[in-house]
Amino acid sequence: MPDQPSDHDLPSYDDLPVKEGAPAGSSWGLWGDDDRFGCLNLLTPERAARAAQTLVTKGAVFPLNLEYELPDPPLFGRQAPQHDVLGEGGHDDVLHFNTQSSSQWDGFRHVQHPLHGHYNGVADGDHGIDHWAARGLAGRAVLVDVGRHLSIDPSSSYGITVADLDATLAAQGTELEVGDVLLLRTGWTTWYRAADDATRAALPGNQKAPGLRPGTEMLRWLWDHHVAAVASDNPAVEAVPLGGHLSKEERFEIRTNLDRMPDAFMHTALLPLLGIPLGELWDLDALADDCAADGRYAGLFTSAPLRVRAGVASPPNALVLK
């Protein structure tokens, strides 16, 4: 394995790629030609130890998984989960579920770039989430509570801008550090919990949700802050419907120039080009309430994905401790 780049040596977005022949705007080769972790490499033992030593002061624990059954019905045409309890006297239970029907990590198998394939040029089947699970994920998490700061309509498709992120961090008095897990709260989960059955039933066919506004400016901001991952309380991290901010002419241009696909759908750059893992439908409300109450927006983060060989995605089994 090649030497790992120091924080000082991490390239800026405008200096990518670092490997000859790698796609423009990609981090391929930065952590070696066979790397399967991307920016998770920034979750170093030193950062985990520092987060544990400095951020856990009151022993508060915040689980970030939604209930297994939510959203109900699932979004994006995914299957509803099933739970069967077997046996009499003593029980086993059997779960059958789509790993992306509720709180999830998007692994690097989930989305490929339409021209360049999967992250780091690694073959599809070699990008299983079992690599992440075998390593375990721990470090510093920072909540960016845009939903509370801006009071945006969580049933809208508002596109959160770089300026919105900067303003929220400034209002919170929070600074991102290299290797942070960025937790983006839009308020969507709060809204969903309060929605009636008819509103929930209508969502899969007419879905709107606030989220990050796609484009090079956002990609540059995320990379130049050198986050380890981004996870949100909304269905897609990005605003939904995907590409809804673009004109018809822009959408047509993207269909004829696939290198522009991230302008409509940043997953096609964040996962396969930059190697930034994405978490979706995370339950950030209790954590957000506590952060607003004590003014501390950082905590120790842990996550134990399912160790499924060649798995595409996983419930995060994530916690933040303060």
Secondary structure, 3 states (H helix, E strand, C coil): CCCCCCHHHCCCHHHCCCCCCCCCCCCCECCECCCCCHHHHHCCHHHHHHHHHHHCCCCCEEECCCCCCCCCCCCCCCCCCEEEEECCCCCEEEEECCCCCCCEEECCCCCCECCCECHHHCCHHHCCCHHHHHHCEEEEEEEEEHHHHHCCCCCCCCEECHHHHHHHHHHHCCCCCCCCEEEEECCHHHHHHHCCHHHHHHHHHCCCECEECCCHHHHHHHHHCCCCEEEECCCCCECECCCCCCCHHHHHHHHHCHHHHHHCCCHHHHHHHHCCCEEECCCCHHHHHHHHHHCCCEEEEEECCCCCCCCCEECCCEEEEC
